[in-house]
Amino acid sequence: MAQQANLSYQQAGTGFPVVLLHGFMESKEVWKAVTAKLSGHFRVIVPDMPGFGESLTNSHYQSVEAMADEIQKLLQTLQVTQCIIIAHSLGGYVALAFAEKFADQVKGLGMFHSTAFADSEEKKQNRDKTADFIDKHGVQPFAENFVQSLFYKERKEELADIIASVYQMALQTPKATAVAVTKAMRNRPDRTQVLKEATYPVLFIAGKADEAVPLEKSKEMLYLPKNALIQLLDETAHMGMYERPEETYFMVEQFCRYCVEVTKK
């Protein structure tokens, strides 16, 4: 008997299921505009991952694998046996863990400013410093610099209101979640093999000015899947859904349509 899910989520539309996973210190709210449009064509499922948003009672965030299991429980509860996953940043790590464990359920994977590589030793050390800082000083002082770094430097004035809203979203993250998930990201393994073995289409959306997932490193994984679609965004950092909403939405919608057509064959 399937376990009942303990995740807050929104669901809209009908058709083939598309799951949208948010990133670190985010919530399902980052996908609000995308959901509004995409639900006109698909059944869109947008969870708050464990410990984030309104899923605060769910503490299964000690590893990306545990978080993937929680997504699976939600899909079982919703009787979803096949889906397309579009995943931002941390969400991509969770999506890859999900695809590794439940490969037959994935009919398309969108890596939205994310990577299949494990952290480098330098990045692991930075994760440790981040976890220690948040543990000692709390979420707010970390979020002030963190959120700013997610956006393209030359557009920060133009996007000031959006940056402010993402900052307020980040502040809702409990300290325990932020610390534990930082360590979970540090400890995740390399999952490039998941991309190599993917029998479904894989979408890569990458910002040319992304400091969190540098493009030069991302390029190394773009040719791993047998069937890859690639969108590289100029003057864009880590938040394409806000920085390039029209371009990223168009690519996501077209990708989802393509995955459905491939599934029919």
HUTA-V894815 format. One record per run of one state. SS is the DSSP state (alpha for helix, beta for strand, coil for the rest). FROM is the first residue (numbers start at 1). LEN is the number of residues. If there is no record, write none. Layout:
# HUTA-V894815
ss=[SS	SS]
from=[FROM	FROM]
len=[LEN	LEN]
This chain:
# HUTA-V894815
ss=[coil	beta	coil	beta	coil	alpha	coil	beta	coil	alpha	coil	beta	coil	alpha	coil	alpha	beta	coil	alpha	coil	alpha	coil	alpha	coil	alpha	coil	alpha	coil	alpha	coil	beta	coil	alpha	coil	beta	coil	alpha	coil	alpha	coil]
from=[1	9	13	17	22	28	39	43	48	64	78	83	89	90	102	103	106	113	121	138	139	150	153	156	160	172	175	188	192	197	201	208	215	222	228	234	240	244	245	265]
len=[8	4	4	5	6	11	4	5	16	14	5	6	1	12	1	3	7	8	17	1	11	3	3	4	12	3	13	4	5	4	7	7	7	6	6	6	4	1	20	1]
